[in-house]
């Protein structure tokens, strides 16, 4: 599915009106209205980001897959259409960060990306750390893009998504074999 701001706004309005009808004691009309307003701002930001991607020849798709992913060879980004607009925005910002650091002419350290090599190499701890470093750099570069495009996402909202993702990257990077542990202890 391609991004369509009218469709995203209609979905946000539907969520808002359903929330008003089934409102709990904890949520006032003003809280629900503020949430809807934030979604509308996030949708405007998504529109800017999708345009930025198009200007850089990156195709953005929204699908039922979880999270987000950047395919550098195809210059495509896939973002989950099941997340809130603000969360979609944070993931898209991060995937744009991957594009920015994946350009060899602009970034010496990550310009070639981490190697998509054999499963044996991918299980090595050093490979996992290289992947972790790239993920962290993509979040950093994504935040710089937020500032450059004057997006409305707050650092707090960005960090909520960023920290959840980083936590999962760290857990993944620490899954290593006994021999990797012995190598670390020998150092």
Backbone bond lengths (Angstrom), bond angles and torsions (degrees), N, CA, C in turn:
res aa  C-N    CA-C-N  psi(-1)  N-CA   C-N-CA  omega(-1)  CA-C   N-CA-C  phi
1 X - - - 1.441 - - 1.530 107.95 -
2 X 1.307 115.75 134.58 1.461 120.18 177.23 1.526 109.53 -90.08
3 X 1.317 115.47 157.90 1.455 120.60 -178.58 1.525 110.06 -69.10
4 X 1.328 115.74 134.18 1.450 122.63 177.00 1.528 106.18 -140.98
5 X 1.322 116.95 105.74 1.469 120.22 -173.45 1.524 112.32 -60.35
6 X 1.325 118.04 -34.88 1.469 119.69 178.16 1.534 110.55 -62.61
7 X 1.321 115.82 -43.13 1.469 120.63 178.69 1.533 110.46 -64.29
8 X 1.339 117.34 -44.98 1.473 121.37 179.53 1.537 110.07 -61.89
9 X 1.340 116.58 -42.15 1.470 120.21 179.62 1.521 111.09 -66.39
10 X 1.319 117.59 -38.50 1.469 120.74 178.12 1.530 110.19 -63.88
11 X 1.327 116.83 -41.08 1.467 119.99 177.36 1.519 110.84 -64.29
12 X 1.333 117.47 -40.19 1.470 121.13 178.26 1.524 110.11 -63.10
13 X 1.332 116.62 -42.46 1.466 120.36 179.44 1.531 110.52 -63.97
14 X 1.337 116.68 -41.22 1.467 120.50 177.76 1.530 111.15 -61.00
15 X 1.333 116.51 -43.50 1.478 119.88 177.72 1.528 110.18 -61.38
16 X 1.318 116.25 -42.17 1.465 121.11 -179.30 1.530 111.04 -63.78
17 X 1.321 117.14 -48.10 1.470 119.10 -177.48 1.531 111.23 -67.25
18 X 1.330 117.69 -36.04 1.475 119.90 175.41 1.521 110.31 -64.68
19 X 1.331 116.81 -41.02 1.470 120.70 179.41 1.523 111.33 -64.27
20 X 1.320 117.44 -38.18 1.471 121.40 178.10 1.538 109.69 -63.40
21 X 1.334 116.13 -43.61 1.475 120.21 -178.54 1.528 112.35 -64.98
22 X 1.332 117.80 -37.34 1.465 120.41 -176.73 1.525 112.45 -107.97
23 X 1.277 116.18 23.20 1.461 124.22 -175.44 1.534 111.58 -47.60
24 X 1.325 114.98 133.13 1.465 120.36 175.65 1.521 109.65 -90.96
25 X 1.303 116.37 170.93 1.463 121.28 -179.73 1.526 112.00 -63.34
26 X 1.315 116.70 -27.11 1.464 121.23 -176.54 1.526 113.60 -78.99
27 X 1.318 117.23 -17.38 1.461 120.04 -174.58 1.520 110.84 -114.35
28 X 1.290 115.26 117.68 1.461 120.20 177.15 1.523 109.25 -87.96
29 X 1.334 115.03 166.38 1.465 119.33 177.31 1.524 111.12 -57.88
30 X 1.330 116.78 -38.14 1.469 119.37 -177.91 1.529 111.30 -68.16
31 X 1.322 118.25 -34.77 1.475 120.73 176.94 1.524 109.72 -66.86
32 X 1.322 116.08 -44.63 1.465 120.12 179.33 1.528 111.11 -64.63
33 X 1.329 116.67 -39.36 1.466 120.68 178.55 1.527 110.80 -65.94
34 X 1.331 116.63 -38.72 1.472 120.38 178.07 1.529 110.50 -64.57
35 X 1.330 116.66 -39.28 1.474 120.21 178.59 1.535 109.94 -65.19
36 X 1.335 116.57 -43.52 1.462 120.07 178.18 1.530 110.39 -62.30
37 X 1.323 116.61 -43.80 1.462 121.43 179.52 1.530 110.63 -60.21
38 X 1.331 116.89 -41.82 1.461 120.55 178.35 1.529 110.88 -63.95
39 X 1.329 116.61 -38.38 1.466 119.41 177.42 1.522 111.08 -63.21
40 X 1.324 116.76 -40.50 1.474 120.38 178.93 1.532 110.05 -63.29
41 X 1.333 117.06 -41.70 1.470 120.18 176.18 1.525 111.26 -63.02
42 X 1.336 116.81 -41.48 1.467 120.87 178.59 1.526 110.71 -63.32
43 X 1.320 116.91 -38.26 1.469 120.60 178.12 1.529 110.36 -64.68
44 X 1.321 117.23 -40.14 1.475 120.21 176.01 1.531 110.06 -62.65
45 X 1.334 116.51 -39.59 1.474 120.41 176.96 1.525 110.55 -65.19
46 X 1.337 117.27 -42.18 1.463 120.36 177.84 1.528 110.43 -58.87
47 X 1.320 115.28 -40.19 1.465 119.78 178.48 1.533 110.57 -60.94
48 X 1.338 116.94 -43.75 1.477 120.61 177.19 1.526 111.17 -62.90
49 X 1.327 116.24 -42.83 1.471 120.03 -178.83 1.526 111.74 -66.54
50 X 1.320 117.31 -42.28 1.465 120.28 178.74 1.526 109.71 -63.78
51 X 1.317 117.15 -38.12 1.468 120.27 176.44 1.533 110.24 -65.51
52 X 1.348 116.90 -43.37 1.460 120.61 177.41 1.533 109.61 -58.17
53 X 1.328 115.83 -43.14 1.466 119.70 178.12 1.525 110.95 -61.79
54 X 1.317 117.05 -45.83 1.471 120.39 179.58 1.526 110.47 -60.56
55 X 1.334 117.10 -40.36 1.468 120.65 177.55 1.525 111.88 -62.84
56 X 1.330 116.92 -25.04 1.466 122.07 178.60 1.526 111.50 -102.80
57 X 1.333 115.22 16.91 1.472 122.88 177.43 1.532 113.03 59.52
58 X 1.317 115.85 35.73 1.457 121.97 175.56 1.523 107.12 -106.92
59 X 1.324 115.51 129.67 1.459 121.19 178.97 1.527 107.84 -94.72
60 X 1.333 116.55 131.24 1.462 121.62 179.84 1.523 108.81 -111.39
61 X 1.340 115.01 127.78 1.465 121.79 176.57 1.520 108.68 -120.83
62 X 1.309 116.08 145.60 1.453 122.63 174.12 1.521 107.09 -112.41
63 X 1.343 116.08 121.33 1.456 121.53 -176.61 1.522 109.68 -135.72
64 X 1.319 115.86 177.69 1.465 121.01 -178.36 1.521 113.14 -78.34
65 X 1.310 118.25 -0.65 1.468 121.07 178.06 1.521 109.92 -64.19
66 X 1.314 115.31 155.34 1.470 119.95 178.54 1.522 110.78 -78.33
67 X 1.331 117.05 146.73 1.461 122.88 172.67 1.510 114.02 65.22
68 X 1.314 114.66 -137.09 1.450 121.09 -179.25 1.519 110.15 -151.46
69 X 1.314 115.60 156.21 1.463 120.46 178.62 1.528 108.93 -150.59
70 X 1.330 114.96 145.34 1.462 121.89 176.00 1.515 108.08 -112.66
71 X 1.330 116.82 128.33 1.460 123.21 176.47 1.524 107.42 -105.76
72 X 1.345 117.67 97.34 1.467 119.90 -173.66 1.526 114.05 -64.36
73 X 1.322 118.01 -34.65 1.467 119.33 -178.66 1.523 111.79 -65.07
74 X 1.334 116.35 -37.07 1.461 121.52 -179.62 1.528 112.91 -95.47
75 X 1.361 115.20 -7.99 1.469 121.44 -174.41 1.531 110.03 51.72
76 X 1.333 114.24 54.38 1.452 121.33 178.46 1.514 109.92 -127.61
77 X 1.319 115.64 145.71 1.455 122.86 174.08 1.519 107.01 -121.62
78 X 1.331 115.80 135.70 1.455 121.17 174.41 1.521 106.98 -118.87
79 X 1.328 116.00 126.70 1.461 123.51 -179.55 1.528 107.89 -122.63
80 X 1.315 115.90 142.40 1.460 120.41 178.17 1.526 110.17 -65.52
81 X 1.322 116.26 134.09 1.464 119.29 176.30 1.527 111.39 -90.93
82 X 1.316 117.35 6.06 1.462 121.99 -179.75 1.525 113.03 -95.46
83 X 1.305 117.17 -4.71 1.465 121.19 -178.85 1.521 110.12 -92.56
84 X 1.322 115.07 165.01 1.464 119.37 175.25 1.530 109.01 -66.95
85 X 1.335 117.48 156.71 1.465 119.39 178.08 1.531 112.79 -55.81
86 X 1.325 119.06 -37.92 1.464 121.56 -179.07 1.528 110.23 -66.00
87 X 1.333 116.65 -40.36 1.466 120.18 178.57 1.525 110.37 -70.12
88 X 1.330 116.85 -39.62 1.466 120.03 175.06 1.524 109.97 -58.29
89 X 1.321 115.06 -41.98 1.463 119.89 179.59 1.528 110.90 -60.03
90 X 1.327 117.10 -46.96 1.466 120.23 -179.06 1.528 111.10 -61.34
91 X 1.318 116.52 -43.11 1.469 119.23 178.01 1.522 111.20 -64.43
92 X 1.318 117.42 -42.30 1.466 119.86 179.88 1.526 111.04 -65.18
93 X 1.318 116.89 -38.08 1.468 120.89 175.75 1.527 109.69 -58.22
94 X 1.324 115.89 -45.94 1.465 120.74 -179.85 1.528 111.20 -62.83
95 X 1.314 116.95 -44.02 1.469 119.81 -179.49 1.528 110.69 -66.00
96 X 1.328 117.32 -34.44 1.469 120.61 173.15 1.525 109.94 -63.32
97 X 1.334 116.19 -36.70 1.466 120.94 175.27 1.519 111.38 -59.46
98 X 1.341 116.65 -39.81 1.478 119.53 176.20 1.519 110.23 -61.62
99 X 1.313 116.74 -42.03 1.467 118.96 178.23 1.529 110.14 -61.00
100 X 1.316 116.93 -44.78 1.462 120.71 -177.32 1.527 112.34 -63.48
101 X 1.318 117.44 -40.01 1.473 118.27 -179.70 1.517 112.31 -84.47
102 X 1.324 116.79 -12.70 1.457 120.23 -178.94 1.514 113.82 -85.51
103 X 1.314 117.53 0.05 1.451 120.16 -179.76 1.532 108.98 -89.42
104 X 1.296 115.87 111.07 1.469 121.45 -175.35 1.530 111.82 -54.48
105 X 1.326 116.84 -38.88 1.462 119.62 -176.79 1.526 112.72 -71.22
106 X 1.341 117.62 -15.88 1.465 120.64 -177.47 1.524 114.30 -107.99
107 X 1.311 117.59 -16.48 1.453 118.40 -174.55 1.524 110.14 -147.69
108 X 1.321 116.45 107.95 1.460 121.40 -177.54 1.522 112.83 -63.02
109 X 1.325 116.59 -42.29 1.462 120.57 -171.21 1.524 113.09 -70.93
110 X 1.339 117.81 -45.29 1.455 120.57 -175.42 1.527 113.04 -111.62
111 X 1.312 116.93 7.21 1.455 121.02 -174.09 1.506 115.46 -57.68
112 X 1.301 116.90 -27.38 1.456 119.41 179.06 1.524 111.68 -97.79
113 X 1.321 117.91 -2.01 1.454 120.66 -178.48 1.512 110.54 72.01
114 X 1.290 117.61 173.07 1.451 118.32 175.34 1.514 108.35 -85.84
115 X 1.316 116.11 147.62 1.463 119.10 -170.96 1.523 113.01 -66.56
116 X 1.297 115.43 134.09 1.464 122.18 173.43 1.523 106.24 -94.31
117 X 1.302 115.03 75.81 1.463 120.52 -172.47 1.520 110.97 -106.24
118 X 1.302 114.32 -159.31 1.458 120.88 -175.44 1.526 111.50 -64.62
119 X 1.324 116.64 156.42 1.467 120.70 177.61 1.532 112.70 -58.07
120 X 1.314 117.60 -28.39 1.473 120.42 179.06 1.524 109.81 -65.85
121 X 1.322 117.49 -46.55 1.467 121.76 178.52 1.527 109.99 -64.18
122 X 1.329 116.47 -42.31 1.458 120.35 -177.05 1.525 112.68 -64.68
123 X 1.328 117.61 -21.87 1.468 120.36 178.36 1.525 112.25 -84.45
124 X 1.323 117.50 -10.49 1.458 119.65 -178.06 1.526 110.76 -74.28
125 X 1.319 115.06 142.46 1.462 121.59 -176.89 1.527 111.69 -60.34
126 X 1.313 117.94 -39.48 1.461 121.33 -179.01 1.536 110.47 -62.42
127 X 1.323 116.80 -36.56 1.472 120.63 176.93 1.524 110.34 -65.71
128 X 1.325 115.56 -42.67 1.465 119.16 -179.83 1.526 111.34 -64.37
129 X 1.313 116.82 -37.26 1.472 120.23 177.80 1.528 109.99 -67.33
130 X 1.330 117.34 -39.13 1.471 120.07 176.66 1.531 110.29 -61.76
131 X 1.317 116.62 -40.28 1.468 120.72 177.37 1.523 110.31 -64.14
132 X 1.322 116.55 -43.86 1.470 121.22 179.04 1.527 110.42 -60.19
133 X 1.336 116.80 -44.23 1.465 120.23 178.58 1.522 111.35 -59.68
134 X 1.336 116.55 -42.31 1.458 119.40 -179.72 1.522 111.01 -65.92
135 X 1.321 117.37 -41.33 1.462 120.32 178.85 1.533 110.92 -60.77
136 X 1.328 116.54 -43.59 1.464 120.40 179.20 1.526 110.82 -63.01
137 X 1.316 116.13 -42.07 1.464 120.33 179.26 1.529 111.19 -65.24
138 X 1.326 117.77 -37.14 1.469 120.43 178.60 1.530 110.97 -64.42
139 X 1.335 117.26 -37.69 1.473 119.50 175.98 1.522 110.21 -66.40
140 X 1.331 117.16 -40.84 1.465 121.28 179.36 1.530 110.95 -62.32
141 X 1.325 115.79 -48.79 1.470 119.75 -179.21 1.521 111.09 -66.69
142 X 1.330 117.06 -33.91 1.453 120.69 176.11 1.523 111.53 -60.92
143 X 1.350 116.09 -42.35 1.465 118.75 179.58 1.527 111.16 -65.16
144 X 1.337 117.12 -35.68 1.463 119.50 176.13 1.536 110.45 -62.80
145 X 1.329 116.30 -35.28 1.465 120.86 177.64 1.533 110.32 -67.23
146 X 1.319 117.69 -37.47 1.471 121.53 176.70 1.519 109.82 -55.61
147 X 1.314 115.61 -46.86 1.468 120.16 -179.59 1.526 111.41 -65.10
148 X 1.328 115.91 -42.85 1.469 120.06 -177.28 1.530 111.62 -65.69
149 X 1.343 116.96 -36.30 1.467 120.47 -178.67 1.537 112.63 -90.76
150 X 1.325 116.13 -2.03 1.473 121.73 179.75 1.529 111.39 56.03
151 X 1.342 115.16 50.32 1.462 120.25 178.97 1.522 110.27 -78.73
152 X 1.313 116.52 158.63 1.464 121.30 -174.68 1.525 114.45 -86.13
153 X 1.314 118.51 -8.94 1.459 120.67 -177.08 1.535 109.70 -62.09
154 X 1.322 115.65 134.57 1.464 119.76 178.18 1.520 109.61 -82.55
155 X 1.310 115.26 159.34 1.462 118.95 177.55 1.530 109.97 -61.07
156 X 1.314 116.66 -36.23 1.461 121.31 179.97 1.533 111.39 -63.58
157 X 1.325 117.65 -46.53 1.467 121.19 179.34 1.529 110.48 -65.27
158 X 1.323 116.48 -40.78 1.464 121.83 177.35 1.526 109.86 -61.69
159 X 1.343 116.05 -46.95 1.465 120.75 -178.04 1.521 113.12 -66.49
160 X 1.325 118.21 -29.87 1.465 120.19 176.74 1.526 110.56 -57.37
161 X 1.324 116.33 -46.73 1.466 121.19 179.62 1.526 110.03 -74.10
162 X 1.322 116.50 -45.33 1.464 121.94 -178.08 1.526 110.92 -56.62
163 X 1.320 117.24 -47.32 1.463 120.20 -176.25 1.521 112.20 -68.78
164 X 1.330 118.29 -35.50 1.468 120.12 174.43 1.527 110.29 -61.01
165 X 1.320 116.01 -44.50 1.466 120.29 179.71 1.522 111.43 -66.46
166 X 1.326 117.16 -45.07 1.463 120.15 -179.41 1.525 110.39 -61.38
167 X 1.318 116.60 -39.79 1.471 119.96 177.57 1.538 110.06 -57.48
168 X 1.326 116.74 -43.52 1.468 119.08 179.76 1.531 111.49 -68.24
169 X 1.351 117.74 -36.12 1.470 120.39 178.05 1.528 110.09 -64.16
170 X 1.329 116.16 -43.15 1.466 120.08 -178.15 1.523 109.50 -64.27
171 X 1.328 117.59 -44.34 1.472 120.42 178.02 1.521 110.40 -59.08
172 X 1.332 116.24 -44.37 1.461 120.14 179.19 1.526 110.88 -62.90
173 X 1.333 117.16 -43.54 1.467 120.06 -176.17 1.526 111.87 -67.83
174 X 1.324 117.29 -25.15 1.468 120.04 -179.03 1.522 113.23 -86.72
175 X 1.310 117.68 -6.05 1.463 120.95 175.02 1.522 107.21 -78.40
176 X 1.302 116.02 98.05 1.457 118.34 -179.13 1.514 110.14 -139.54
177 X 1.304 114.55 166.66 1.457 120.15 -175.84 1.524 111.03 -77.27
178 X 1.304 115.23 168.21 1.458 121.94 179.36 1.531 110.26 -59.56
179 X 1.321 117.81 -38.34 1.463 120.22 -179.15 1.533 110.98 -64.56
180 X 1.313 117.51 -35.33 1.465 119.89 176.59 1.523 110.28 -63.39
181 X 1.320 116.53 -41.54 1.459 120.78 178.71 1.531 110.55 -62.08
182 X 1.319 116.23 -42.73 1.461 119.90 179.16 1.504 111.19 -64.21
183 X 1.345 117.79 -38.85 1.463 121.37 177.19 1.527 110.56 -61.41
184 X 1.332 116.85 -41.04 1.457 121.15 -179.65 1.521 109.84 -66.40
185 X 1.333 116.52 -44.01 1.467 119.98 -178.36 1.521 111.71 -66.58
186 X 1.335 118.25 -29.81 1.474 121.96 179.81 1.518 111.83 -71.77
187 X 1.313 118.28 -24.14 1.474 121.68 -176.29 1.468 113.44 -73.08
